[in-house]
Amino acid sequence: MALIHMETVMHPGIKLRHLRLFLAVAEAGGLTAAARTQGLSQPAVSKSLSELEALSGARLLLRLGRRVSLTPEGEAFRRHAREALASLDAAARAARPDAQTQRLAVGLLPTVSTRFFPAIAAQFLQSRPPVTLSIETGAHPVLLRKLRAREIDMMIGRMPQAAELPGLEFEFLYEEPVVAATRAQHPGRGRPITELLHDYPVILPTRESIIRKTVDDYLAALARADLVPAVETATLALGRGLLFASDAIWFISQGVIEEELEAGSLVTVPLGATYLSGAVGMTVATGHRLPEPLGALMQLARAAAAERRA
């Protein structure tokens, strides 16, 4: 039988450390930030990237001061490098016959991380499945990148924008509004939102938050596009603490502060705009083979959402 010789395109000098560092820099958008996450010095990261470009024979990164951006070749390289590392990780897991516990990686946006998902996870864990739930919370763009890189199996939260949906599948669970919240004893309680925005500090979601554009559009409709927020956050602990300690007003997804609203410690200000409501659901990468136990978790989410809608 004749042997077919396949030409090796990748230089044998390219190591896994080159690929991991390249992906870390592409994710962080800068050498210093990537060096910090990898526990390396900035010169060491720069040297490894130079080695990778020399070995690959292509310009992968453009350095713009402290920031870096990917060339077209770099974008293509990143896509294939992600897939290659994901396949290698899967191969390593498959080669371990003693690995009985599966791992489900789920990314949560703030709107579901305080109440909706914990209740689902508690039900899931009651059956004591041989599964480790690895939960990440974070900003929408960060979780989307992890989802596309197969670093998480599913993301639960607000529906991605139309431009973000190619390569993803979204399953609707329920509608949730954006609200403006204050502490119950706020001195401006009962006054219209237009007056409150003029007289008191405003807390807006971070610019990376998926609801920020919705809030900005609402403020523009009130002729307050020039409003400068006192604080930007979508974090429950910080936002809640600021409301209790001050007369601030916080624009945030209702799910983040649901328990505080039910307890009466926080209240909402009427906004008079129905378009502030948006879809919440489950997002997965198209074509990604989902771990089998994830189906049970998703079914619990569907049931919880049905009860919520009812």
C-alpha positions, 0 to 999 in steps of 0.5 A, spaced: 500 500 500 502 506 497 503 511 503 500 518 501 505 524 504 501 530 507 505 536 507 505 539 514 503 547 513 504 549 521 511 550 523 513 545 528 516 550 532 509 553 534 507 550 541 501 551 545 504 556 549 504 561 543 497 559 541 494 560 548 498 567 549 496 569 542 488 568 544 489 571 550 492 578 547 486 577 542 481 577 548 484 582 552 486 587 546 493 589 549 499 586 551 499 588 558 492 586 560 494 579 557 500 578 561 497 580 567 492 574 566 497 569 564 502 571 570 507 573 565 511 579 564 509 584 558 516 583 554 515 575 555 508 576 551 511 580 546 517 575 545 512 569 544 508 573 539 514 575 535 516 568 535 509 566 533 509 571 527 516 569 525 514 561 525 507 562 521 510 567 516 504 572 517 503 578 520 497 577 525 497 583 530 497 590 529 500 594 535 497 601 536 500 604 542 498 600 548 492 596 544 493 591 539 488 589 533 488 583 529 490 583 521 485 579 517 490 574 517 490 574 525 482 574 525 482 567 521 488 564 525 484 566 531 478 562 529 482 556 527 486 556 533 480 556 538 477 550 534 484 547 535 485 548 542 478 546 544 479 539 540 485 538 544 482 539 550 476 535 548 481 529 546 485 530 553 478 529 557 476 523 552 483 520 554 482 520 561 478 513 563 477 515 570 474 522 568 466 520 571 464 527 572 462 531 566 463 539 566 457 544 564 460 551 563 454 556 563 455 564 562 450 568 566 448 575 565 446 579 571 439 579 570 438 571 571 444 570 576 441 573 582 434 569 582 432 565 576 438 561 575 440 559 582 433 556 583 434 552 576 441 550 579 438 548 585 433 543 582 438 540 577 442 539 583 437 535 587 438 529 583 445 529 585 448 528 577 455 526 576 456 534 573 460 540 575 456 546 574 462 551 572 458 558 572 461 565 569 458 571 570 460 577 566 459 582 561 455 581 554 461 581 550 465 577 554 460 571 555 459 572 547 466 571 546 467 565 550 461 562 547 464 562 540 470 560 543 467 554 546 469 556 553 462 555 555 456 551 553 451 556 554 449 563 555 443 565 559 441 572 559 438 578 554 437 576 547 444 578 543 443 583 537 441 581 530 448 583 528 451 578 533 446 572 532 450 569 526 453 562 528 448 562 534 442 560 536 437 563 541 431 560 545 426 565 548 424 564 555 421 570 557 420 578 557 423 582 562 423 590 563 429 595 564 427 599 570 429 605 574 430 604 581 431 608 588 431 606 595 424 606 598 425 612 602 427 616 596 426 624 597 423 624 590 418 619 591 412 620 587 415 625 582 416 624 575 422 621 572 424 627 568 425 631 575 429 626 578 434 625 572 435 633 573 435 633 581 439 626 583 445 622 581 444 617 576 447 610 575 447 607 568 449 600 566 456 599 563 457 601 556 458 593 555 452 591 558 447 589 552 441 594 555 445 600 555 443 602 548 436 601 550 437 606 556 441 611 552 435 611 547 430 612 552 434 618 555 435 621 548 427 620 547 427 625 554 432 630 551 437 627 556 442 624 551 447 629 554 446 626 561 453 624 565 452 618 569 455 618 576 456 611 576 456 605 571 455 598 573 450 592 572 453 589 579 448 587 584 452 588 590 455 595 588 448 598 585 444 596 591 449 599 596 449 605 592 442 606 592 441 604 600 447 609 601 445 615 597 439 618 593 441 615 586 437 612 581 439 606 577 437 603 571 437 596 571 434 589 568 428 588 573 431 581 574 437 583 578 433 587 583 427 582 583 428 580 591 429 587 593 423 590 589 419 584 592 421 586 599 420 593 598 427 595 600 427 598 593 422 601 588 421 603 581 419 609 578 414 609 572 418 610 566 412 610 561 415 606 555 414 599 553 420 598 549 424 598 555 422 590 555 426 585 552 427 578 551 431 573 556 433 566 553 438 561 552 444 562 547 448 556 544 453 556 539 450 553 532 453 546 531 456 545 538 455 538 541 452 540 547 453 535 553 448 531 555 446 533 562 445 540 559 439 538 556 436 537 563 438 544 565 435 547 559 428 543 560 428 546 567 429 553 565 424 552 560 419 550 565 421 556 570 420 561 564 413 558 563 411 559 570 414 566 570 410 568 564 404 565 567 
